[in-house]
C-alpha cells in the first residue's frame, strides 16, 4: 500500500518561511517524478513544483523564486522550502507523483499565511 505523509505546515506571517516534508512508502520512489500540490478553499488542486529523479525542477509561476523543491531518494523524502510566503499561498499542501496518481493522495498539511 502506497503512503505519502506530509508534514511541516502551520501558521506563519506574511514574509515568513516554512519547510514541508513528504515521506513516501512508494517502493519505486527513486524513479518517479514527484510533485507538491496545493488546494485552497474553493479552488482546484494545482501543481506547485515538481522534481525528476535526476533533480530537474519545475515551478508554477506564482511560486518561482520563492519556493524550492528537493528530494532525498535513499530516504524517499521530498521537501518544499517556502520563503517570502504570501496570504495567497494559504492552502492544504500535498505531495504525489507527477502526474498524480489518484489513489496516492494523503491527508496533506495545512499552510496558513496570515498576520
CORHURA-V988610 format. One record per helix or strand of 3 or more residues. SS is the DSSP state (a for helix, b for strand). FROM is the first residue (numbers start at 1). LEN is the number of residues. If there is no record, write none. Layout:
<<SS & FROM & LEN> <SS & FROM & LEN>>
This chain:
<<b & 4 & 4> <b & 10 & 3> <b & 18 & 7> <a & 29 & 3> <b & 34 & 6> <b & 46 & 6> <b & 57 & 3> <b & 67 & 6> <b & 77 & 6> <a & 87 & 3> <b & 91 & 7> <a & 102 & 3> <b & 109 & 5>>
